[in-house]
Amino acid sequence: YGKEVNGETYAICKSDMMIKGNNPENIKFGSTLSTDEFAGMRFDFMLSNPPYGKSYKSEQKFILDNKGKDILDPRFQVPLKDFKGNVETVGAMPRSSDGQLLFLMDMVSKMKPLSASPLGTRIASVHNGSSLFTGEAGSGESNIRRYLIENDWLEAIIQLPHDMFYNT
């Protein structure tokens, strides 16, 4: 299963699926952020290499209301406890200039519960360093990191040497 916004890459992926005997209908064309083509589906393993530092302003109309305040897509909201211990749903929206954490939140929304998969879902997502340190406390980036850590879903962070991943 997958989704691709680049037409050429999408066509290559579909043809590769056919050559390998997989169902090419499981590959969808379009933006992962603007529509959830796999809503309600849950997966054991997921992998992504989201675009680094790419603005998602053109996608905001699908995610936020007309005023740009309320989040319409539940993939980008998380339940967190406030300082009194009350659970509240808060936004998990990073700065509009860098949407790579939104791809991670899309995958988190597709994790299987432990009751359905005793080993749990495994996600691998390749990010640049900005996912680790951008956003002040209470920001969308901070809420995403907090949500992942408080749910004990972060297994490892691996830093590669400078320029090792570039153009690989």
mmCIF file of the C-alpha atoms, coordinates in Angstrom:
data_MODEL
# 
_entry.id   MODEL 
# 
loop_
_atom_site.group_PDB 
_atom_site.id 
_atom_site.type_symbol 
_atom_site.label_atom_id 
_atom_site.label_alt_id 
_atom_site.label_comp_id 
_atom_site.label_asym_id 
_atom_site.label_entity_id 
_atom_site.label_seq_id 
_atom_site.pdbx_PDB_ins_code 
_atom_site.Cartn_x 
_atom_site.Cartn_y 
_atom_site.Cartn_z 
_atom_site.occupancy 
_atom_site.B_iso_or_equiv 
_atom_site.pdbx_formal_charge 
_atom_site.auth_seq_id 
_atom_site.auth_comp_id 
_atom_site.auth_asym_id 
_atom_site.auth_atom_id 
_atom_site.pdbx_PDB_model_num 
ATOM 1   C CA . TYR A 1 1   ? 0.000   0.000  0.000   1.00 0.00 ? 1   TYR A CA 1 
ATOM 2   C CA . GLY A 1 2   ? 1.227   3.467  -0.695  1.00 0.00 ? 2   GLY A CA 1 
ATOM 3   C CA . LYS A 1 3   ? 0.522   6.913  -2.053  1.00 0.00 ? 3   LYS A CA 1 
ATOM 4   C CA . GLU A 1 4   ? 2.637   9.093  -4.320  1.00 0.00 ? 4   GLU A CA 1 
ATOM 5   C CA . VAL A 1 5   ? 2.182   12.677 -5.473  1.00 0.00 ? 5   VAL A CA 1 
ATOM 6   C CA . ASN A 1 6   ? 4.819   12.616 -8.242  1.00 0.00 ? 6   ASN A CA 1 
ATOM 7   C CA . GLY A 1 7   ? 3.312   11.241 -11.471 1.00 0.00 ? 7   GLY A CA 1 
ATOM 8   C CA . GLU A 1 8   ? 6.468   9.587  -12.770 1.00 0.00 ? 8   GLU A CA 1 
ATOM 9   C CA . THR A 1 9   ? 7.276   7.902  -9.454  1.00 0.00 ? 9   THR A CA 1 
ATOM 10  C CA . TYR A 1 10  ? 3.643   6.808  -9.136  1.00 0.00 ? 10  TYR A CA 1 
ATOM 11  C CA . ALA A 1 11  ? 3.731   5.156  -12.590 1.00 0.00 ? 11  ALA A CA 1 
ATOM 12  C CA . ILE A 1 12  ? 7.017   3.382  -11.818 1.00 0.00 ? 12  ILE A CA 1 
ATOM 13  C CA . CYS A 1 13  ? 5.627   2.088  -8.541  1.00 0.00 ? 13  CYS A CA 1 
ATOM 14  C CA . LYS A 1 14  ? 2.391   0.833  -10.160 1.00 0.00 ? 14  LYS A CA 1 
ATOM 15  C CA . SER A 1 15  ? 4.324   -0.988 -12.889 1.00 0.00 ? 15  SER A CA 1 
ATOM 16  C CA . ASP A 1 16  ? 6.700   -2.476 -10.312 1.00 0.00 ? 16  ASP A CA 1 
ATOM 17  C CA . MET A 1 17  ? 3.678   -3.768 -8.360  1.00 0.00 ? 17  MET A CA 1 
ATOM 18  C CA . MET A 1 18  ? 2.340   -5.456 -11.513 1.00 0.00 ? 18  MET A CA 1 
ATOM 19  C CA . ILE A 1 19  ? 5.710   -7.004 -12.396 1.00 0.00 ? 19  ILE A CA 1 
ATOM 20  C CA . LYS A 1 20  ? 6.028   -8.464 -8.894  1.00 0.00 ? 20  LYS A CA 1 
ATOM 21  C CA . GLY A 1 21  ? 2.468   -9.832 -8.895  1.00 0.00 ? 21  GLY A CA 1 
ATOM 22  C CA . ASN A 1 22  ? 1.155   -7.403 -6.290  1.00 0.00 ? 22  ASN A CA 1 
ATOM 23  C CA . ASN A 1 23  ? -2.100  -5.472 -6.561  1.00 0.00 ? 23  ASN A CA 1 
ATOM 24  C CA . PRO A 1 24  ? -1.369  -2.130 -8.285  1.00 0.00 ? 24  PRO A CA 1 
ATOM 25  C CA . GLU A 1 25  ? -4.702  -0.781 -6.976  1.00 0.00 ? 25  GLU A CA 1 
ATOM 26  C CA . ASN A 1 26  ? -3.064  -0.557 -3.549  1.00 0.00 ? 26  ASN A CA 1 
ATOM 27  C CA . ILE A 1 27  ? -0.998  2.376  -4.807  1.00 0.00 ? 27  ILE A CA 1 
ATOM 28  C CA . LYS A 1 28  ? -2.910  5.665  -4.881  1.00 0.00 ? 28  LYS A CA 1 
ATOM 29  C CA . PHE A 1 29  ? -2.039  8.883  -6.680  1.00 0.00 ? 29  PHE A CA 1 
ATOM 30  C CA . GLY A 1 30  ? -2.129  12.187 -4.817  1.00 0.00 ? 30  GLY A CA 1 
ATOM 31  C CA . SER A 1 31  ? -1.065  13.876 -1.633  1.00 0.00 ? 31  SER A CA 1 
ATOM 32  C CA . THR A 1 32  ? -0.922  11.834 1.569   1.00 0.00 ? 32  THR A CA 1 
ATOM 33  C CA . LEU A 1 33  ? -1.697  14.971 3.557   1.00 0.00 ? 33  LEU A CA 1 
ATOM 34  C CA . SER A 1 34  ? -4.802  16.138 1.701   1.00 0.00 ? 34  SER A CA 1 
ATOM 35  C CA . THR A 1 35  ? -6.761  12.856 1.648   1.00 0.00 ? 35  THR A CA 1 
ATOM 36  C CA . ASP A 1 36  ? -6.591  9.675  3.686   1.00 0.00 ? 36  ASP A CA 1 
ATOM 37  C CA . GLU A 1 37  ? -6.930  6.970  1.017   1.00 0.00 ? 37  GLU A CA 1 
ATOM 38  C CA . PHE A 1 38  ? -6.386  4.230  3.597   1.00 0.00 ? 38  PHE A CA 1 
ATOM 39  C CA . ALA A 1 39  ? -8.746  5.483  6.330   1.00 0.00 ? 39  ALA A CA 1 
ATOM 40  C CA . GLY A 1 40  ? -9.762  2.714  8.686   1.00 0.00 ? 40  GLY A CA 1 
ATOM 41  C CA . MET A 1 41  ? -6.931  0.440  7.575   1.00 0.00 ? 41  MET A CA 1 
ATOM 42  C CA . ARG A 1 42  ? -4.229  -0.618 10.028  1.00 0.00 ? 42  ARG A CA 1 
ATOM 43  C CA . PHE A 1 43  ? -0.780  -1.994 9.223   1.00 0.00 ? 43  PHE A CA 1 
ATOM 44  C CA . ASP A 1 44  ? 1.966   -4.019 10.915  1.00 0.00 ? 44  ASP A CA 1 
ATOM 45  C CA . PHE A 1 45  ? 4.873   -2.259 9.184   1.00 0.00 ? 45  PHE A CA 1 
ATOM 46  C CA . MET A 1 46  ? 5.149   1.199  7.604   1.00 0.00 ? 46  MET A CA 1 
ATOM 47  C CA . LEU A 1 47  ? 8.018   3.070  5.986   1.00 0.00 ? 47  LEU A CA 1 
ATOM 48  C CA . SER A 1 48  ? 8.282   6.634  4.733   1.00 0.00 ? 48  SER A CA 1 
ATOM 49  C CA . ASN A 1 49  ? 10.836  9.085  3.483   1.00 0.00 ? 49  ASN A CA 1 
ATOM 50  C CA . PRO A 1 50  ? 8.872   12.345 3.626   1.00 0.00 ? 50  PRO A CA 1 
ATOM 51  C CA . PRO A 1 51  ? 10.110  15.499 1.914   1.00 0.00 ? 51  PRO A CA 1 
ATOM 52  C CA . TYR A 1 52  ? 12.354  17.556 4.205   1.00 0.00 ? 52  TYR A CA 1 
ATOM 53  C CA . GLY A 1 53  ? 11.504  21.192 4.754   1.00 0.00 ? 53  GLY A CA 1 
ATOM 54  C CA . LYS A 1 54  ? 8.690   21.150 2.190   1.00 0.00 ? 54  LYS A CA 1 
ATOM 55  C CA . SER A 1 55  ? 5.845   23.556 2.830   1.00 0.00 ? 55  SER A CA 1 
ATOM 56  C CA . TYR A 1 56  ? 2.393   22.065 3.099   1.00 0.00 ? 56  TYR A CA 1 
ATOM 57  C CA . LYS A 1 57  ? 0.537   25.393 2.773   1.00 0.00 ? 57  LYS A CA 1 
ATOM 58  C CA . SER A 1 58  ? -1.269  24.121 -0.332  1.00 0.00 ? 58  SER A CA 1 
ATOM 59  C CA . GLU A 1 59  ? -2.568  21.181 1.740   1.00 0.00 ? 59  GLU A CA 1 
ATOM 60  C CA . GLN A 1 60  ? -3.821  23.261 4.685   1.00 0.00 ? 60  GLN A CA 1 
ATOM 61  C CA . LYS A 1 61  ? -7.276  23.729 3.169   1.00 0.00 ? 61  LYS A CA 1 
ATOM 62  C CA . PHE A 1 62  ? -7.794  19.967 3.564   1.00 0.00 ? 62  PHE A CA 1 
ATOM 63  C CA . ILE A 1 63  ? -6.481  19.894 7.131   1.00 0.00 ? 63  ILE A CA 1 
ATOM 64  C CA . LEU A 1 64  ? -7.709  23.134 8.724   1.00 0.00 ? 64  LEU A CA 1 
ATOM 65  C CA . ASP A 1 65  ? -11.051 24.958 8.676   1.00 0.00 ? 65  ASP A CA 1 
ATOM 66  C CA . ASN A 1 66  ? -11.574 28.176 6.678   1.00 0.00 ? 66  ASN A CA 1 
ATOM 67  C CA . LYS A 1 67  ? -10.197 30.299 9.511   1.00 0.00 ? 67  LYS A CA 1 
ATOM 68  C CA . GLY A 1 68  ? -7.081  28.155 9.788   1.00 0.00 ? 68  GLY A CA 1 
ATOM 69  C CA . LYS A 1 69  ? -7.727  27.424 13.455  1.00 0.00 ? 69  LYS A CA 1 
ATOM 70  C CA . ASP A 1 70  ? -9.624  24.152 13.878  1.00 0.00 ? 70  ASP A CA 1 
ATOM 71  C CA . ILE A 1 71  ? -8.106  20.908 12.654  1.00 0.00 ? 71  ILE A CA 1 
ATOM 72  C CA . LEU A 1 72  ? -10.510 18.976 10.438  1.00 0.00 ? 72  LEU A CA 1 
ATOM 73  C CA . ASP A 1 73  ? -8.469  15.799 9.987   1.00 0.00 ? 73  ASP A CA 1 
ATOM 74  C CA . PRO A 1 74  ? -8.212  13.610 13.110  1.00 0.00 ? 74  PRO A CA 1 
ATOM 75  C CA . ARG A 1 75  ? -4.857  12.224 11.923  1.00 0.00 ? 75  ARG A CA 1 
ATOM 76  C CA . PHE A 1 76  ? -3.368  15.521 13.028  1.00 0.00 ? 76  PHE A CA 1 
ATOM 77  C CA . GLN A 1 77  ? -4.806  15.708 16.550  1.00 0.00 ? 77  GLN A CA 1 
ATOM 78  C CA . VAL A 1 78  ? -3.552  13.905 19.648  1.00 0.00 ? 78  VAL A CA 1 
ATOM 79  C CA . PRO A 1 79  ? -4.934  13.299 23.148  1.00 0.00 ? 79  PRO A CA 1 
ATOM 80  C CA . LEU A 1 80  ? -2.573  14.652 25.825  1.00 0.00 ? 80  LEU A CA 1 
ATOM 81  C CA . LYS A 1 81  ? -2.976  15.233 29.548  1.00 0.00 ? 81  LYS A CA 1 
ATOM 82  C CA . ASP A 1 82  ? -2.826  18.793 30.835  1.00 0.00 ? 82  ASP A CA 1 
ATOM 83  C CA . PHE A 1 83  ? -0.986  19.662 34.051  1.00 0.00 ? 83  PHE A CA 1 
ATOM 84  C CA . LYS A 1 84  ? -4.078  18.633 36.100  1.00 0.00 ? 84  LYS A CA 1 
ATOM 85  C CA . GLY A 1 85  ? -4.202  15.203 34.452  1.00 0.00 ? 85  GLY A CA 1 
ATOM 86  C CA . ASN A 1 86  ? -7.232  15.948 32.286  1.00 0.00 ? 86  ASN A CA 1 
ATOM 87  C CA . VAL A 1 87  ? -7.049  14.540 28.771  1.00 0.00 ? 87  VAL A CA 1 
ATOM 88  C CA . GLU A 1 88  ? -7.570  17.076 26.027  1.00 0.00 ? 88  GLU A CA 1 
ATOM 89  C CA . THR A 1 89  ? -7.275  16.782 22.268  1.00 0.00 ? 89  THR A CA 1 
ATOM 90  C CA . VAL A 1 90  ? -4.599  19.122 20.958  1.00 0.00 ? 90  VAL A CA 1 
ATOM 91  C CA . GLY A 1 91  ? -3.232  19.936 17.555  1.00 0.00 ? 91  GLY A CA 1 
ATOM 92  C CA . ALA A 1 92  ? -0.340  18.003 16.074  1.00 0.00 ? 92  ALA A CA 1 
ATOM 93  C CA . MET A 1 93  ? 0.381   20.511 13.314  1.00 0.00 ? 93  MET A CA 1 
ATOM 94  C CA . PRO A 1 94  ? 3.997   21.500 12.724  1.00 0.00 ? 94  PRO A CA 1 
ATOM 95  C CA . ARG A 1 95  ? 5.034   24.772 11.132  1.00 0.00 ? 95  ARG A CA 1 
ATOM 96  C CA . SER A 1 96  ? 3.580   25.070 7.642   1.00 0.00 ? 96  SER A CA 1 
ATOM 97  C CA . SER A 1 97  ? 7.090   25.375 6.208   1.00 0.00 ? 97  SER A CA 1 
ATOM 98  C CA . ASP A 1 98  ? 7.976   21.761 7.114   1.00 0.00 ? 98  ASP A CA 1 
ATOM 99  C CA . GLY A 1 99  ? 5.381   18.994 6.895   1.00 0.00 ? 99  GLY A CA 1 
ATOM 100 C CA . GLN A 1 100 ? 7.550   15.907 7.414   1.00 0.00 ? 100 GLN A CA 1 
ATOM 101 C CA . LEU A 1 101 ? 6.057   15.200 10.863  1.00 0.00 ? 101 LEU A CA 1 
ATOM 102 C CA . LEU A 1 102 ? 2.571   15.112 9.291   1.00 0.00 ? 102 LEU A CA 1 
ATOM 103 C CA . PHE A 1 103 ? 3.637   12.041 7.303   1.00 0.00 ? 103 PHE A CA 1 
ATOM 104 C CA . LEU A 1 104 ? 4.667   10.421 10.585  1.00 0.00 ? 104 LEU A CA 1 
ATOM 105 C CA . MET A 1 105 ? 1.290   11.286 12.141  1.00 0.00 ? 105 MET A CA 1 
ATOM 106 C CA . ASP A 1 106 ? -0.479  9.730  9.146   1.00 0.00 ? 106 ASP A CA 1 
ATOM 107 C CA . MET A 1 107 ? 1.363   6.484  9.872   1.00 0.00 ? 107 MET A CA 1 
ATOM 108 C CA . VAL A 1 108 ? 0.704   6.701  13.616  1.00 0.00 ? 108 VAL A CA 1 
ATOM 109 C CA . SER A 1 109 ? -3.023  6.910  12.817  1.00 0.00 ? 109 SER A CA 1 
ATOM 110 C CA . LYS A 1 110 ? -2.699  3.557  11.024  1.00 0.00 ? 110 LYS A CA 1 
ATOM 111 C CA . MET A 1 111 ? -0.997  1.646  13.827  1.00 0.00 ? 111 MET A CA 1 
ATOM 112 C CA . LYS A 1 112 ? -2.674  -1.549 14.972  1.00 0.00 ? 112 LYS A CA 1 
ATOM 113 C CA . PRO A 1 113 ? -3.644  -1.726 18.639  1.00 0.00 ? 113 PRO A CA 1 
ATOM 114 C CA . LEU A 1 114 ? -1.670  -4.281 20.672  1.00 0.00 ? 114 LEU A CA 1 
ATOM 115 C CA . SER A 1 115 ? -4.852  -6.341 21.046  1.00 0.00 ? 115 SER A CA 1 
ATOM 116 C CA . ALA A 1 116 ? -4.865  -6.858 17.260  1.00 0.00 ? 116 ALA A CA 1 
ATOM 117 C CA . SER A 1 117 ? -1.115  -7.285 16.830  1.00 0.00 ? 117 SER A CA 1 
ATOM 118 C CA . PRO A 1 118 ? 0.779   -8.581 19.898  1.00 0.00 ? 118 PRO A CA 1 
ATOM 119 C CA . LEU A 1 119 ? 4.108   -7.445 18.455  1.00 0.00 ? 119 LEU A CA 1 
ATOM 120 C CA . GLY A 1 120 ? 2.730   -3.980 17.727  1.00 0.00 ? 120 GLY A CA 1 
ATOM 121 C CA . THR A 1 121 ? 3.144   -1.889 14.625  1.00 0.00 ? 121 THR A CA 1 
ATOM 122 C CA . ARG A 1 122 ? 6.627   -0.888 13.508  1.00 0.00 ? 122 ARG A CA 1 
ATOM 123 C CA . ILE A 1 123 ? 7.265   2.412  11.728  1.00 0.00 ? 123 ILE A CA 1 
ATOM 124 C CA . ALA A 1 124 ? 10.488  3.614  10.147  1.00 0.00 ? 124 ALA A CA 1 
ATOM 125 C CA . SER A 1 125 ? 10.544  7.210  8.973   1.00 0.00 ? 125 SER A CA 1 
ATOM 126 C CA . VAL A 1 126 ? 13.593  9.010  7.590   1.00 0.00 ? 126 VAL A CA 1 
ATOM 127 C CA . HIS A 1 127 ? 13.758  12.649 8.718   1.00 0.00 ? 127 HIS A CA 1 
ATOM 128 C CA . ASN A 1 128 ? 16.333  15.365 8.804   1.00 0.00 ? 128 ASN A CA 1 
ATOM 129 C CA . GLY A 1 129 ? 17.281  16.759 12.208  1.00 0.00 ? 129 GLY A CA 1 
ATOM 130 C CA . SER A 1 130 ? 14.543  19.398 12.375  1.00 0.00 ? 130 SER A CA 1 
ATOM 131 C CA . SER A 1 131 ? 11.989  16.871 13.650  1.00 0.00 ? 131 SER A CA 1 
ATOM 132 C CA . LEU A 1 132 ? 14.019  16.522 16.819  1.00 0.00 ? 132 LEU A CA 1 
ATOM 133 C CA . PHE A 1 133 ? 14.302  20.125 17.889  1.00 0.00 ? 133 PHE A CA 1 
ATOM 134 C CA . THR A 1 134 ? 11.929  22.534 16.124  1.00 0.00 ? 134 THR A CA 1 
ATOM 135 C CA . GLY A 1 135 ? 8.888   24.016 17.811  1.00 0.00 ? 135 GLY A CA 1 
ATOM 136 C CA . GLU A 1 136 ? 8.579   25.412 21.295  1.00 0.00 ? 136 GLU A CA 1 
ATOM 137 C CA . ALA A 1 137 ? 6.741   23.676 24.155  1.00 0.00 ? 137 ALA A CA 1 
ATOM 138 C CA . GLY A 1 138 ? 3.061   23.246 23.305  1.00 0.00 ? 138 GLY A CA 1 
ATOM 139 C CA . SER A 1 139 ? 3.632   23.673 19.578  1.00 0.00 ? 139 SER A CA 1 
ATOM 140 C CA . GLY A 1 140 ? 2.505   21.068 17.055  1.00 0.00 ? 140 GLY A CA 1 
ATOM 141 C CA . GLU A 1 141 ? 6.010   19.625 16.790  1.00 0.00 ? 141 GLU A CA 1 
ATOM 142 C CA . SER A 1 142 ? 6.326   19.446 20.563  1.00 0.00 ? 142 SER A CA 1 
ATOM 143 C CA . ASN A 1 143 ? 2.890   17.832 20.905  1.00 0.00 ? 143 ASN A CA 1 
ATOM 144 C CA . ILE A 1 144 ? 3.839   15.160 18.355  1.00 0.00 ? 144 ILE A CA 1 
ATOM 145 C CA . ARG A 1 145 ? 7.115   14.312 20.105  1.00 0.00 ? 145 ARG A CA 1 
ATOM 146 C CA . ARG A 1 146 ? 5.392   14.281 23.501  1.00 0.00 ? 146 ARG A CA 1 
ATOM 147 C CA . TYR A 1 147 ? 2.602   12.024 22.219  1.00 0.00 ? 147 TYR A CA 1 
ATOM 148 C CA . LEU A 1 148 ? 5.076   9.510  20.792  1.00 0.00 ? 148 LEU A CA 1 
ATOM 149 C CA . ILE A 1 149 ? 7.242   9.444  23.912  1.00 0.00 ? 149 ILE A CA 1 
ATOM 150 C CA . GLU A 1 150 ? 4.370   9.305  26.433  1.00 0.00 ? 150 GLU A CA 1 
ATOM 151 C CA . ASN A 1 151 ? 2.902   6.335  24.548  1.00 0.00 ? 151 ASN A CA 1 
ATOM 152 C CA . ASP A 1 152 ? 6.326   4.624  24.501  1.00 0.00 ? 152 ASP A CA 1 
ATOM 153 C CA . TRP A 1 153 ? 6.317   4.392  20.706  1.00 0.00 ? 153 TRP A CA 1 
ATOM 154 C CA . LEU A 1 154 ? 9.837   5.702  20.100  1.00 0.00 ? 154 LEU A CA 1 
ATOM 155 C CA . GLU A 1 155 ? 12.273  2.827  19.756  1.00 0.00 ? 155 GLU A CA 1 
ATOM 156 C CA . ALA A 1 156 ? 15.355  4.549  18.354  1.00 0.00 ? 156 ALA A CA 1 
ATOM 157 C CA . ILE A 1 157 ? 16.768  7.641  16.725  1.00 0.00 ? 157 ILE A CA 1 
ATOM 158 C CA . ILE A 1 158 ? 19.668  6.963  14.406  1.00 0.00 ? 158 ILE A CA 1 
ATOM 159 C CA . GLN A 1 159 ? 21.838  9.817  13.196  1.00 0.00 ? 159 GLN A CA 1 
ATOM 160 C CA . LEU A 1 160 ? 23.800  9.215  10.022  1.00 0.00 ? 160 LEU A CA 1 
ATOM 161 C CA . PRO A 1 161 ? 27.124  10.912 9.323   1.00 0.00 ? 161 PRO A CA 1 
ATOM 162 C CA . HIS A 1 162 ? 27.019  14.140 7.333   1.00 0.00 ? 162 HIS A CA 1 
ATOM 163 C CA . ASP A 1 163 ? 26.071  13.640 3.649   1.00 0.00 ? 163 ASP A CA 1 
ATOM 164 C CA . MET A 1 164 ? 25.749  9.861  4.027   1.00 0.00 ? 164 MET A CA 1 
ATOM 165 C CA . PHE A 1 165 ? 22.075  9.757  3.035   1.00 0.00 ? 165 PHE A CA 1 
ATOM 166 C CA . TYR A 1 166 ? 22.233  12.572 0.469   1.00 0.00 ? 166 TYR A CA 1 
ATOM 167 C CA . ASN A 1 167 ? 21.416  11.362 -3.054  1.00 0.00 ? 167 ASN A CA 1 
ATOM 168 C CA . THR A 1 168 ? 21.519  7.700  -1.941  1.00 0.00 ? 168 THR A CA 1 
# 
